[in-house]
């Protein structure tokens, strides 16, 4: 029987419910006990004969006539959120209506008493029931679930319903971000919200999404960073520690690691620097690992990563020189483009900046970590402070886990003249065709000229969660952007 035929049969059952005087989509329920509470207090409820009212989705049903069994799921935490209910003809007046009209997938309410079956299974002996929501499409059998990969993505809610492991992953995802938030709040950071719509997208090298603001009649951009320049303006305003967890948007290609719409954390602390920040980040990552997963060691792709071990400190230029026999600090733009092209960069080798970045991304896959990548050339980072030891590099680190970048932190550039010069160089690159280069933000430079304290800035995206789960970034998002079905 096809979906259309099944839907037609269920519409007929819906009409039977209405004829019997039962509202198929009532506005309220008398539920007073989540299933998790029923199971947690089962012995007490059974001993005292206390009646309870539960509600949930019918995941399976068995039997007919004199006795019907059904498995009810309400998603309550602390247990499986699932219990068996038993309807018997001698105790349930309208059992025939249940048998004729109720299907798996329906939501229903059950009033009854706790009791154990002959097999010892904790159950609810039903005295009355009512429908809460009649389903018109059937849910797949739990044992088989959804098999079609596209259908899993397009009907994500059903895939989550039928896949306890997937549902548990999203519980961990929530805990991941809450753990991060609690950590920052415990360190006396102020959580802030900064604009998502910007007239100049700043704080990262990325291609933005563009939209039109009708009220102001101007084009605006969806932000490509989680308020980096705004948060640093808050340091200028006198807040010593700020952070934000929010969505950012990058109009770029898709891959196992890259999304266009995702969650990012960014934070800024006045009177701190990269060196202090490295200790802060190690503490943060270890806290997340222990709190969310109860362990420090993870399998990430082909790498085994132990966050509890000593973190390596790696040198950007030394790694590239060793791997490709070229020094990204002293090499000419022509030579960097040549070496990158020789190693498969293709269209990515448009200038010195993109060529050096390509070479690094090619070799990083071999590094399991945990490690800090340091001594990045100034031309690759327009927002970080120059190193006092070597003004050709910046005080920036990237966290390397499982062959990829899992966060970035640096001593913030607070010299407005140096900042303007770097923005102007980025603007030159844009005009030469690099559409990921940053723009000159005059208002931010002006704010800096009022004086900005030395500071440490840090950012990490949900990519970290996907790597700890050892899954692609797309798999760990609840709902993905898909092409509409034709």
HUTA-V354838 format. One record per helix or strand of 2 or more residues. SS is the DSSP state (a for helix, b for strand). FROM is the first residue (numbers start at 1). TO is the last residue. Records with the same first field share a line. If there is no record, write none. Layout:
SS: FROM-TO + FROM-TO
This chain:
a: 3-19 + 35-40 + 42-48 + 95-101 + 149-154 + 156-162 + 164-186 + 228-236 + 274-293 + 316-324 + 333-342 + 346-348 + 352-366 + 378-380 + 416-431 + 442-449 + 463-468
b: 51-64 + 67-73 + 82-88 + 107-116 + 122-133 + 190-191 + 197-198 + 210-213 + 218-222 + 241-249 + 261-270 + 297-300 + 303-306 + 312-315 + 371-374 + 376-377 + 393-394 + 396-401 + 404-412 + 455-461
